[in-house]
């Protein structure tokens, strides 16, 4: 699983500094405290060596994404970082200024880089560097987040608990000026702090020390201070910390209160020399700050006992690399907490919008490159991941409607169907597409396809209500095939004076002409139509009659006449039965043939000699007369 950092190509050329053997390294960076707190900047340097580091004349500089470089600070003569200690620069107007060893009015921002150079007089070599933001190795920190370096692996990560630390100077080099120390205190450290307990803060706040030394440490006269000028706790005479043991100082014992945000705790020896320092910008109720694996983490309070490791939230995210404008992009964090705690998920889509759902979708309004940020918190720690996403313009595939069955045999709700053809040379997944149906363009409803339905190249597929909950009107209807972005790919309209006969299917042939067929394969009677020329209303009785028989409206004068009725004159059935048998059609209700009285009397013998022929001839005469009028319009 990718965790905390997603690497990219640098957005500008940044020389690579070899940190091994350098006197100091960049160890933590903070660029903003949120809205109205843009000056809350700091840069922390760390001395990983056993000797003090003189950084007099070292140059700390910033560079933006355009390559413009500016000075943050040239460190004053006498600037020093103690062995294993820290040195802090902060913006002079920000909240961290009181903690800093040096402060200026310089600012840091998103899409920046930091460069630390040796003094010019010694050659000005690059000592260390760091870049974040667009096209950089690290993401832009959000409000009250810092970029933190692991002191052992030197890897960078995002932290929701900034911990700036300064040096307060180095001990004097002249042995005569060095205050006598009762013992080696290099093994003692601040190990855990609980600033915001869930119960009474006046009694349950605590500071814990731990000794990794091999001998007992006499803490008599040692002091703990906070960021205030007056807050101070002095260890009483006889305070001893045994090797590998913990010492807890409770709030009832120290006079100062631990702030829930923007606080510093400093441990000093009796001579005032700093032994350890811990600073933070915010905390969570009931969560202690624990020192684990070389860095500070949130965790369950364990006063007087080993810090409890809080497993970071894990994600098995599903994030696409590519998407399209106005088409929903699906994001799924698939997060889990190994400690089985409750997780809070935040998606930042990179366009100013967020979602707090584990599984969600988002529509981008503009094309371009976006950096998606996923944050998952278990209330103690936070996992942050970054994903690049390219949003482009959607080019709909060549799909066509080829058949519609608005009034199938049986129940419409169970048997209505339509057919879609894929004219592409590659398969197309219809998930996210839509089938829009209704009586007109103003009364049409889109029915999305929510399942994976793949059409192979140059083939067709039949869609039913199990695929998308569409309904097809039985008289007058409109069907649209829509792309995921809402664009109409294909459409067809049909109309009828009365309900379309059950089992009749509207089919498009190879010449792109639509016709009604009795069954999908029948072509006994065909009336051609097109999507763009088909009329939605019936204007006169002749058109009404034709529509009633065939279930569609008569076509415009530009259409080629294709209506042909042929009846076998030797069939001995009545006209309605003959029509049904010979053409697959029935006379509509209210329409019948009645011969003239004279015909019935004078032609009795003829009718007897050729049963049915008389009626057929008369019916054909009238039907063909109607056909002629339609063909000559």
C-alpha positions as CSV (number, residue, x, y, z in Angstrom):
1,X,0.0,0.0,0.0
2,X,1.3,3.5,-0.8
3,X,1.5,5.5,2.4
4,X,1.9,9.2,3.2
5,X,3.8,10.3,0.1
6,X,3.4,10.0,-3.6
7,X,6.5,10.8,-5.6
8,X,6.5,12.9,-8.7
9,X,9.1,14.4,-11.0
10,X,10.5,17.7,-9.7
11,X,8.8,20.8,-11.1
12,X,12.2,22.4,-11.5
13,X,15.8,21.3,-11.3
14,X,16.8,20.9,-7.7
15,X,20.4,19.8,-6.9
16,X,20.5,16.7,-4.8
17,X,22.2,17.2,-1.4
18,X,23.9,14.2,0.2
19,X,22.8,14.3,3.8
20,X,25.2,11.7,5.1
21,X,28.1,13.4,7.0
22,X,26.6,16.9,6.8
23,X,26.7,19.0,9.9
24,X,22.9,19.6,9.9
25,X,19.9,18.4,7.9
26,X,16.4,19.9,7.3
27,X,14.2,17.9,9.7
28,X,10.7,19.6,9.7
29,X,8.9,22.3,7.7
30,X,5.5,24.1,8.4
31,X,4.0,26.5,5.8
32,X,0.6,27.6,7.1
33,X,-1.7,27.5,10.1
34,X,-4.8,27.9,8.0
35,X,-6.9,30.9,7.1
36,X,-5.6,34.1,8.6
37,X,-2.5,32.3,9.8
38,X,-0.3,32.2,6.7
39,X,2.7,33.5,8.7
40,X,2.9,30.4,10.9
41,X,6.0,29.2,9.1
42,X,9.0,27.4,10.5
43,X,12.0,25.4,9.4
44,X,13.7,23.1,11.8
45,X,17.3,21.9,11.4
46,X,18.7,18.8,13.1
47,X,22.3,17.9,14.0
48,X,22.5,14.1,13.7
49,X,26.2,14.1,14.8
50,X,27.9,13.6,18.2
51,X,29.6,17.0,18.0
52,X,28.1,20.5,18.0
53,X,27.5,22.0,14.6
54,X,28.5,25.6,13.9
55,X,26.1,27.0,11.3
56,X,27.4,30.6,11.3
57,X,27.0,32.0,7.7
58,X,24.9,29.1,6.5
59,X,22.3,30.3,4.0
60,X,18.6,29.2,4.1
61,X,16.8,30.0,0.9
62,X,13.5,29.4,-0.8
63,X,12.6,28.8,-4.5
64,X,9.2,28.9,-6.1
65,X,7.9,26.8,-9.0
66,X,9.1,29.5,-11.5
67,X,12.6,29.1,-10.2
68,X,12.8,32.5,-8.4
69,X,15.0,32.2,-5.4
70,X,14.9,34.3,-2.2
71,X,16.8,34.5,1.0
72,X,15.1,33.3,4.2
73,X,18.1,33.8,6.6
74,X,21.9,33.9,6.7
75,X,22.6,32.6,10.1
76,X,24.4,34.9,12.5
77,X,27.9,34.3,13.8
78,X,27.7,32.0,16.8
79,X,24.7,30.1,15.6
80,X,25.1,26.6,16.8
81,X,23.2,23.3,16.9
82,X,24.1,21.0,19.8
83,X,24.8,17.3,19.3
84,X,21.6,15.5,18.5
85,X,19.8,18.8,18.9
86,X,17.8,21.2,16.8
87,X,17.8,24.8,15.5
88,X,14.6,26.6,14.6
89,X,13.8,29.4,12.2
90,X,10.3,30.9,12.2
91,X,8.4,33.8,10.7
92,X,8.7,36.7,13.0
93,X,4.9,37.3,12.8
94,X,3.8,33.7,13.3
95,X,2.9,31.7,16.4
96,X,6.2,29.9,16.4
97,X,8.4,33.0,16.7
98,X,8.7,32.7,20.6
99,X,10.1,29.2,20.1
100,X,12.6,30.1,17.4
101,X,16.4,30.5,17.7
102,X,16.1,33.1,14.9
103,X,13.2,34.8,13.1
104,X,12.7,36.9,9.9
105,X,9.8,38.2,7.9
106,X,10.3,35.6,5.1
107,X,7.4,33.4,4.2
108,X,6.9,29.9,2.8
109,X,4.0,28.8,0.6
110,X,2.6,26.0,-1.5
111,X,4.7,24.7,-4.5
112,X,8.0,25.8,-2.9
113,X,11.4,24.4,-2.3
114,X,14.0,24.9,0.5
115,X,17.8,25.0,0.0
116,X,20.4,25.1,2.7
117,X,23.9,26.2,1.6
118,X,27.2,26.2,3.4
119,X,28.8,29.7,3.9
120,X,30.0,31.4,0.7
121,X,33.5,31.8,2.2
122,X,33.8,28.0,2.4
123,X,32.5,27.3,-1.1
124,X,28.8,27.6,-0.7
125,X,28.0,23.9,-1.3
126,X,24.4,22.7,-1.1
127,X,24.0,21.0,2.3
128,X,20.3,19.9,2.0
129,X,17.2,20.5,0.0
130,X,13.5,19.8,0.0
131,X,10.6,20.5,-2.5
132,X,6.8,20.1,-2.1
133,X,3.6,20.8,-4.1
134,X,2.9,20.6,-7.8
135,X,5.2,18.2,-9.7
136,X,7.4,18.0,-6.6
137,X,8.3,14.9,-4.6
138,X,6.1,15.8,-1.6
139,X,2.5,17.2,-1.3
140,X,1.6,20.6,-0.1
141,X,1.0,20.5,3.6
142,X,-2.5,21.6,4.7
143,X,-3.3,23.9,7.6
144,X,-1.4,22.8,10.7
145,X,0.3,20.0,8.9
146,X,4.1,19.7,8.7
147,X,6.6,17.8,6.6
148,X,8.6,15.7,9.0
149,X,11.8,13.7,8.5
150,X,12.5,10.4,10.2
151,X,15.8,10.9,12.0
152,X,16.8,7.3,11.3
153,X,15.6,6.6,7.8
154,X,15.6,10.3,6.7
155,X,12.3,9.6,4.8
156,X,9.8,12.4,4.7
157,X,6.1,12.1,5.7
158,X,3.2,14.4,6.6
159,X,2.4,14.9,10.2
160,X,-0.8,16.4,11.7
161,X,1.1,17.3,14.8
162,X,3.9,19.8,14.1
163,X,6.7,19.6,16.7
164,X,9.2,22.5,16.1
165,X,12.3,22.4,18.4
166,X,15.1,24.9,18.9
167,X,18.6,24.7,20.4
168,X,18.9,27.6,22.9
169,X,22.6,27.6,21.9
170,X,25.5,25.2,22.4
171,X,27.5,24.8,25.6
172,X,30.7,27.0,25.7
173,X,33.7,25.3,24.2
174,X,36.2,26.5,26.9
175,X,36.2,23.7,29.6
176,X,36.7,26.3,32.3
177,X,33.3,27.9,31.3
178,X,31.4,24.6,31.1
179,X,29.1,24.2,34.2
180,X,29.8,21.0,36.0
181,X,27.2,18.3,35.2
182,X,26.5,15.7,37.7
183,X,26.3,12.9,35.1
184,X,25.8,12.0,31.5
185,X,22.3,13.0,30.6
186,X,22.3,12.1,26.9
187,X,20.0,9.1,27.5
188,X,17.1,11.1,29.0
189,X,14.2,12.3,26.9
190,X,10.7,13.6,27.0
191,X,8.8,10.5,26.1
192,X,5.0,11.2,26.4
193,X,2.7,14.2,26.9
194,X,-1.0,14.3,27.5
195,X,-2.3,17.9,27.1
196,X,-6.0,17.2,26.6
197,X,-7.3,14.3,28.7
198,X,-10.9,13.2,28.4
199,X,-11.4,13.8,32.2
200,X,-10.2,16.6,34.5
201,X,-7.4,18.5,32.9
202,X,-6.4,19.9,36.3
203,X,-5.4,16.4,37.5
204,X,-4.9,14.1,34.5
205,X,-2.5,16.1,32.3
206,X,1.0,14.6,32.5
207,X,4.5,14.7,31.2
208,X,6.6,11.5,31.1
209,X,10.4,11.2,31.0
210,X,12.3,8.1,30.0
211,X,16.0,7.1,30.6
212,X,17.9,5.1,28.1
213,X,21.1,5.6,30.1
214,X,23.0,2.7,31.7
215,X,23.3,4.4,35.1
216,X,20.7,6.1,37.4
217,X,20.2,9.8,36.7
218,X,19.9,12.4,39.4
219,X,17.3,14.9,38.3
220,X,17.6,17.2,41.3
221,X,17.3,20.7,40.2
222,X,16.3,19.8,36.6
223,X,13.5,21.9,35.2
224,X,10.5,21.5,33.0
225,X,9.1,24.7,31.3
226,X,6.3,25.5,28.9
227,X,6.1,28.3,26.4
228,X,5.0,30.9,29.0
229,X,7.5,33.0,30.8
230,X,6.5,31.9,34.2
231,X,5.5,28.2,33.9
232,X,8.2,26.1,35.5
233,X,8.6,22.9,37.5
234,X,11.8,22.1,39.4
235,X,12.6,18.5,40.3
236,X,13.0,18.2,44.0
237,X,16.2,17.0,45.6
238,X,16.6,13.3,45.5
239,X,14.6,12.8,42.2
240,X,16.2,9.8,40.5
241,X,15.4,8.1,37.2
242,X,16.6,4.6,37.0
243,X,17.9,3.1,33.7
244,X,15.1,1.9,31.4
245,X,12.4,3.4,33.7
246,X,9.8,6.0,33.3
247,X,9.0,9.1,35.5
248,X,5.6,10.7,35.3
249,X,5.0,14.3,36.4
250,X,1.2,15.0,36.9
251,X,-0.5,18.3,36.5
252,X,-1.1,18.5,40.3
253,X,2.7,18.6,40.7
254,X,3.7,21.1,38.0
255,X,2.3,24.7,38.2
256,X,1.8,25.4,34.5
257,X,-1.0,24.1,32.3
258,X,-0.4,22.3,29.0
259,X,-2.1,24.2,26.2
260,X,-4.2,22.1,23.8
261,X,-2.4,23.9,20.9
262,X,0.8,25.8,20.2
263,X,2.7,24.6,23.2
264,X,6.3,23.8,24.0
265,X,7.8,21.7,26.8
266,X,11.5,22.1,27.6
267,X,13.7,19.9,29.9
268,X,16.8,21.6,31.1
269,X,19.6,20.6,33.5
270,X,20.4,22.6,36.7
271,X,22.7,24.9,34.7
272,X,19.9,25.8,32.3
273,X,21.3,23.7,29.4
274,X,18.5,22.3,27.3
275,X,18.3,18.5,27.5
276,X,15.2,17.9,25.3
277,X,12.4,19.9,23.8
278,X,9.0,19.0,22.4
279,X,6.6,21.4,20.7
280,X,3.2,20.8,19.1
281,X,0.5,22.9,17.4
282,X,-2.7,20.9,18.1
283,X,-3.9,17.8,20.0
284,X,-6.9,15.6,20.2
285,X,-9.0,14.9,23.3
286,X,-7.8,11.7,25.0
287,X,-4.8,11.2,22.7
288,X,-1.3,11.5,24.0
289,X,1.8,12.5,22.1
290,X,4.2,9.5,22.1
291,X,7.8,9.3,21.0
292,X,8.1,6.2,18.8
293,X,10.6,5.1,16.2
294,X,12.4,8.4,16.1
295,X,9.3,10.6,15.7
296,X,6.2,11.8,17.6
297,X,3.0,10.0,17.1
298,X,-0.5,10.1,18.5
299,X,-1.5,7.2,20.7
300,X,-3.3,5.8,23.7
301,X,-2.0,7.4,27.0
302,X,0.3,5.0,28.8
303,X,1.8,6.9,31.8
304,X,4.7,5.1,33.4
305,X,4.7,2.3,30.8
306,X,6.0,1.7,27.3
307,X,4.3,3.8,24.6
308,X,1.6,1.8,22.9
309,X,2.1,1.6,19.2
310,X,-1.0,2.8,17.3
311,X,-1.2,1.1,13.9
312,X,-1.7,3.6,11.1
313,X,-5.0,3.4,9.2
314,X,-4.6,1.4,6.0
315,X,-6.2,1.9,2.6
316,X,-6.6,-0.4,-0.4
317,X,-7.9,2.5,-2.4
318,X,-9.4,2.3,-5.9
319,X,-8.6,5.6,-7.7
320,X,-8.6,5.9,-11.5
321,X,-5.7,7.6,-13.3
322,X,-8.0,9.1,-15.9
323,X,-11.4,10.7,-16.1
324,X,-13.6,12.9,-18.2
325,X,-15.4,16.3,-17.8
326,X,-19.0,16.0,-16.5
327,X,-18.7,12.2,-16.0
328,X,-18.7,11.0,-12.4
329,X,-15.3,9.6,-11.3
330,X,-15.6,6.9,-8.6
331,X,-13.3,7.0,-5.6
332,X,-13.2,4.2,-3.0
333,X,-10.8,4.4,0.0
334,X,-11.5,0.9,1.2
335,X,-9.9,1.9,4.5
336,X,-9.5,-0.2,7.5
337,X,-7.9,0.2,11.0
338,X,-5.8,-2.7,12.2
339,X,-6.8,-1.6,15.7
340,X,-10.4,-1.8,14.7
341,X,-11.1,1.8,15.5
342,X,-13.5,4.2,13.8
343,X,-12.0,5.9,10.8
344,X,-12.6,9.4,9.4
345,X,-12.1,9.7,5.6
346,X,-11.6,13.0,3.7
347,X,-11.2,13.1,-0.1
348,X,-9.8,16.4,-1.5
349,X,-10.4,16.3,-5.3
350,X,-8.0,19.0,-6.1
351,X,-10.6,21.4,-7.5
352,X,-11.6,23.0,-4.3
353,X,-14.2,20.3,-3.4
354,X,-14.2,17.6,-0.8
355,X,-16.1,14.5,0.3
356,X,-16.2,12.8,3.7
357,X,-17.5,9.4,2.4
358,X,-15.3,6.4,2.1
359,X,-16.8,5.5,-1.3
360,X,-17.9,8.5,-3.4
361,X,-18.0,10.0,-6.9
362,X,-17.2,13.4,-8.2
363,X,-17.7,15.3,-11.4
364,X,-15.0,17.6,-12.7
365,X,-16.2,20.7,-14.6
366,X,-12.9,21.4,-16.4
367,X,-10.2,19.3,-18.0
368,X,-6.7,19.3,-16.7
369,X,-4.3,17.6,-14.3
370,X,-5.5,17.2,-10.7
371,X,-3.9,16.0,-7.5
372,X,-6.3,14.0,-5.4
373,X,-5.6,13.8,-1.7
374,X,-6.9,11.0,0.6
375,X,-6.7,11.5,4.3
376,X,-7.7,8.7,6.7
377,X,-7.6,9.3,10.5
378,X,-8.2,6.9,13.3
379,X,-8.4,9.7,15.9
380,X,-4.8,9.3,16.8
381,X,-2.8,9.2,13.6
382,X,-3.5,10.1,10.0
383,X,-2.5,8.5,6.7
384,X,-2.3,10.8,3.8
385,X,-1.9,9.7,0.2
386,X,-1.7,11.6,-3.1
387,X,-2.9,10.5,-6.6
388,X,-2.5,12.2,-9.9
389,X,-5.6,12.3,-12.1
390,X,-5.9,13.5,-15.7
391,X,-9.4,14.8,-16.7
392,X,-10.0,15.1,-20.4
393,X,-12.8,15.7,-22.9
394,X,-15.1,12.7,-23.5
395,X,-15.4,11.4,-27.0
396,X,-18.5,9.2,-27.1
397,X,-18.2,5.8,-28.8
398,X,-20.2,5.0,-32.0
399,X,-23.2,3.2,-30.6
400,X,-26.6,3.0,-32.3
401,X,-30.1,1.9,-31.4
402,X,-31.2,-0.8,-33.8
403,X,-34.5,-2.3,-32.4
404,X,-37.2,-1.4,-29.9
405,X,-40.0,-3.5,-28.5
406,X,-42.4,-1.1,-26.8
407,X,-45.3,-3.5,-26.6
408,X,-44.0,-7.1,-26.3
409,X,-46.1,-10.1,-25.8
410,X,-46.8,-10.6,-22.1
411,X,-46.2,-8.0,-19.4
412,X,-44.5,-4.8,-20.6
413,X,-42.7,-4.4,-17.3
414,X,-41.0,-7.7,-17.8
415,X,-40.5,-8.0,-21.5
416,X,-39.8,-4.6,-23.0
417,X,-36.4,-4.5,-24.6
418,X,-34.2,-2.6,-27.0
419,X,-31.1,-3.4,-29.0
420,X,-27.8,-1.5,-29.1
421,X,-25.1,-1.9,-31.8
422,X,-21.4,-1.2,-31.2
423,X,-19.8,0.1,-34.4
424,X,-16.4,0.5,-32.8
425,X,-13.4,-1.7,-33.3
426,X,-13.0,-2.2,-29.5
427,X,-15.3,-3.3,-26.7
428,X,-17.5,-0.7,-24.9
429,X,-18.7,-1.0,-21.3
430,X,-22.2,0.5,-21.0
431,X,-21.9,1.1,-17.3
432,X,-22.7,4.8,-16.7
433,X,-24.5,5.2,-20.0
434,X,-28.3,5.9,-19.9
435,X,-31.5,4.9,-21.7
436,X,-33.8,8.0,-21.7
437,X,-37.5,7.3,-22.6
438,X,-40.7,9.3,-22.6
439,X,-43.6,10.5,-24.6
440,X,-41.7,13.6,-25.9
441,X,-38.5,15.5,-25.5
442,X,-40.1,17.5,-22.7
443,X,-41.3,14.4,-20.9
444,X,-38.3,12.2,-20.9
445,X,-36.5,10.5,-18.1
446,X,-33.0,9.1,-18.1
447,X,-32.4,5.6,-16.7
448,X,-28.7,4.9,-16.0
449,X,-27.1,1.6,-16.5
450,X,-25.5,0.7,-13.2
451,X,-23.9,-2.7,-14.1
452,X,-20.9,-3.7,-16.2
453,X,-22.4,-4.6,-19.6
454,X,-19.8,-5.0,-22.3
455,X,-20.5,-4.9,-26.0
456,X,-17.9,-6.6,-28.2
457,X,-16.6,-4.8,-31.3
458,X,-19.0,-4.8,-34.2
459,X,-21.8,-6.6,-32.4
460,X,-25.1,-6.0,-30.7
461,X,-26.6,-6.5,-27.3
462,X,-30.2,-6.6,-26.0
463,X,-31.0,-4.4,-23.0
464,X,-34.0,-5.1,-20.7
465,X,-35.5,-3.5,-17.6
466,X,-33.1,-5.6,-15.6
467,X,-30.3,-3.5,-17.0
468,X,-31.9,-0.1,-16.7
469,X,-35.4,0.6,-15.4
470,X,-36.7,2.2,-18.7
471,X,-40.3,2.1,-19.9
472,X,-41.4,2.4,-23.5
473,X,-44.8,4.1,-24.2
474,X,-47.2,2.0,-26.3
475,X,-48.5,4.9,-28.4
476,X,-46.1,7.7,-28.9
477,X,-42.5,7.5,-27.6
478,X,-39.0,8.8,-27.7
479,X,-35.8,6.8,-26.9
480,X,-32.4,8.2,-26.5
481,X,-29.1,6.5,-25.9
482,X,-27.0,8.8,-23.7
483,X,-23.3,8.8,-22.9
484,X,-22.2,9.1,-19.3
485,X,-21.7,12.9,-19.6
486,X,-25.4,13.2,-20.7
487,X,-24.7,13.7,-24.4
488,X,-27.2,12.0,-26.7
489,X,-25.4,9.4,-28.9
490,X,-28.5,8.1,-30.8
491,X,-32.3,8.6,-30.7
492,X,-35.5,7.4,-32.3
493,X,-39.1,8.5,-32.1
494,X,-42.3,6.7,-32.9
495,X,-46.1,7.5,-32.8
496,X,-49.4,5.7,-33.1
497,X,-53.1,6.8,-33.0
498,X,-53.8,3.7,-30.9
499,X,-51.7,1.3,-28.9
500,X,-49.1,-0.5,-30.9
501,X,-50.1,-4.1,-31.6
502,X,-48.6,-6.6,-29.2
503,X,-45.4,-8.2,-30.5
504,X,-44.7,-5.5,-33.1
505,X,-41.0,-4.5,-33.1
506,X,-39.5,-1.3,-34.4
507,X,-36.3,-2.3,-36.4
508,X,-33.6,-0.4,-38.3
509,X,-32.3,-2.1,-41.4
510,X,-28.9,-1.9,-43.1
511,X,-30.0,1.2,-45.0
512,X,-30.7,3.0,-41.7
513,X,-34.5,2.9,-42.3
514,X,-36.8,2.1,-39.4
515,X,-39.8,-0.2,-39.9
516,X,-42.3,-2.1,-37.8
517,X,-42.1,-5.9,-37.9
518,X,-44.3,-8.6,-36.5
519,X,-41.5,-10.3,-34.5
520,X,-37.9,-9.1,-34.8
521,X,-37.3,-11.3,-38.0
522,X,-40.6,-10.6,-39.9
523,X,-40.6,-8.4,-43.0
524,X,-44.1,-9.1,-44.4
525,X,-45.3,-5.5,-43.9
526,X,-42.8,-2.7,-43.6
527,X,-43.3,1.1,-43.2
528,X,-40.0,2.9,-43.3
529,X,-39.2,5.8,-41.1
530,X,-36.2,7.8,-39.8
531,X,-35.4,9.3,-36.5
532,X,-35.3,12.9,-37.9
533,X,-38.3,12.9,-40.3
534,X,-40.8,10.8,-38.4
535,X,-43.9,12.9,-37.5
536,X,-45.3,13.0,-34.0
537,X,-48.9,13.7,-34.8
538,X,-51.6,12.4,-37.2
539,X,-53.3,15.1,-39.3
540,X,-56.0,13.4,-41.4
541,X,-58.2,10.4,-41.5
542,X,-56.2,8.5,-44.1
543,X,-53.0,8.8,-42.0
544,X,-55.1,7.8,-39.0
545,X,-56.3,4.7,-40.8
546,X,-52.8,3.7,-41.9
547,X,-51.5,4.3,-38.4
548,X,-54.2,2.2,-36.9
549,X,-53.4,-0.7,-39.1
550,X,-49.6,-0.5,-38.9
551,X,-49.1,1.2,-35.5
552,X,-47.1,4.1,-36.8
553,X,-47.7,7.5,-38.3
554,X,-47.6,8.0,-42.1
555,X,-44.3,9.4,-43.3
556,X,-43.5,12.8,-44.9
557,X,-43.8,13.2,-48.7
558,X,-40.0,12.9,-49.1
559,X,-40.1,9.2,-48.0
560,X,-40.2,6.5,-50.7
561,X,-43.5,4.6,-50.7
562,X,-42.8,1.1,-49.4
563,X,-46.3,-0.1,-48.4
564,X,-47.3,-3.2,-50.3
565,X,-50.3,-5.4,-49.4
566,X,-50.7,-8.8,-51.2
567,X,-53.5,-11.2,-50.5
568,X,-53.8,-14.6,-52.0
569,X,-57.2,-14.5,-53.9
570,X,-57.6,-18.3,-53.6
571,X,-57.8,-18.3,-49.8
572,X,-61.3,-19.1,-48.6
573,X,-61.3,-16.9,-45.5
574,X,-63.0,-13.7,-44.5
575,X,-61.0,-10.5,-45.1
576,X,-59.9,-10.1,-41.5
577,X,-58.7,-13.7,-41.3
578,X,-57.0,-13.3,-44.7
579,X,-55.2,-10.2,-43.6
580,X,-54.1,-11.9,-40.5
581,X,-52.9,-15.0,-42.4
582,X,-51.5,-13.3,-45.5
583,X,-49.9,-10.3,-44.0
584,X,-49.6,-10.8,-40.3
585,X,-51.9,-7.8,-39.7
586,X,-55.5,-7.5,-38.5
587,X,-58.2,-5.0,-39.4
588,X,-58.3,-2.5,-36.5
589,X,-61.4,-2.3,-34.3
590,X,-64.2,-0.3,-36.0
591,X,-62.9,-1.0,-39.5
592,X,-64.6,-3.7,-41.6
593,X,-65.6,-4.3,-45.2
594,X,-69.3,-4.4,-46.2
595,X,-70.1,-5.0,-50.0
596,X,-72.8,-2.9,-51.7
597,X,-76.3,-4.5,-51.7
598,X,-76.3,-4.7,-55.6
599,X,-73.1,-6.6,-55.4
600,X,-74.4,-9.0,-52.9
601,X,-77.5,-9.8,-55.1
602,X,-76.1,-9.8,-58.6
603,X,-72.9,-11.7,-57.9
604,X,-74.2,-14.4,-55.7
605,X,-73.4,-17.1,-58.2
606,X,-69.9,-15.7,-58.7
607,X,-69.4,-15.7,-54.9
608,X,-70.6,-19.3,-54.7
609,X,-68.4,-20.5,-57.5
610,X,-65.3,-18.8,-56.0
611,X,-65.9,-18.5,-52.3
612,X,-64.2,-15.4,-50.9
613,X,-62.9,-14.1,-54.2
614,X,-65.6,-11.5,-54.5
615,X,-64.8,-10.0,-51.1
616,X,-61.1,-10.1,-51.8
617,X,-61.3,-8.3,-55.1
618,X,-63.5,-5.6,-53.6
619,X,-61.3,-5.2,-50.5
620,X,-58.1,-5.1,-52.6
621,X,-59.7,-2.4,-54.9
622,X,-60.4,-0.1,-51.9
623,X,-57.1,-0.8,-50.1
624,X,-55.1,-0.2,-53.3
625,X,-57.0,3.0,-53.9
626,X,-55.9,4.2,-50.5
627,X,-52.3,3.1,-51.2
628,X,-52.3,5.0,-54.5
629,X,-53.3,8.1,-52.8
630,X,-50.6,7.7,-50.2
631,X,-47.9,7.0,-52.9
632,X,-48.8,10.1,-54.9
633,X,-48.8,12.5,-52.0
